[in-house]
Amino acid sequence: MCWSGEASGVLAVAGLSTAAYVAYKGESKELWIPLTYFALMELLQAATYAYIDLCDNPNNQVLTLFGYIHIAFQPFFVNMVAMYFIPESVKLKIRTTVYTICAIGSLAILVKMFPFDWAGSCNAGLEGFCGAQTCSVSGDWHIAWQLPLNGLLSSPVSWLPGFDWGLHAFAYILVAFYMPIIYGSWRFVGFHYLIGPLISDLTTNDPNEYAAVWCLFSIALCVSVIKTPIRKHLHVKKWPYYRRQVADSL
């Protein structure tokens, strides 16, 4: 299987068109705004294919940087969808805290880019986005992003034994997966895992390609929760503390 810039362009147009349609129909902005954001990633990837493997080309390097920055802010949009599937009264009480934690997570992902001398270097071939230079190259079948990230959490630490995927992966997993489970959106997290990380893991062996594949399937994730019967099965009405939160809102 091989992807292309044209395929990414078509998927981007499909995602943006769907987002515009559901917005026009009056659907919740918590559904179509994330779809728009992930569709813009496919548009970015379509542009990247014009410079793929040209590591000395400034356009390649800038687009690679934009890809990383896009991923750094994805937790906001993942949680936006996740909170759609919990009771409105609960969402209104927690959303400021949730988005504040998302901001902290995004900052941690961005900090991973800074070349601290004391932090060392990331582990190429083990953690995603790690490479000797900023460049988008061909992966097994899609784009593989490389940046000279620092070594924060690239080696196991005493308080996080066995984890060596980097600070960016730790922050993303914590904020985009564990936090939604904590506030009750466990059904969406399960579906997100199946459509995102699991499919990515099954379709590529390149850790630098993993994120690009995941972003590609995120379009299918967003469309599925908007326009298919799956949507009605992702709502969660019962979770510890929900009853107290709902009672406090009355």
Secondary structure, 3 states (H helix, E strand, C coil): CCCCHHHHHHHHHHHHHHHHHHHHCCCCHHHHHHHHHHHHHHHHHHHHHHHCCCCCCHHHHHHHHHHHHHHHCHHHHHHHHHHHCCCHHHHHHHHHHHHHHHHHHHHHHHHCCCCCHHHCECCCCCCCCECCCCEEEECCCCEEEEECCECCCCCCECCECCCCCCHHHHHHHHHHHHHHHHCCCHHHHHHHHHHHHHHHHHHCCCHHHHHHHHHHHHHHHHHHHHHCHHHHHCCCCCCCCHHHHHHHHC
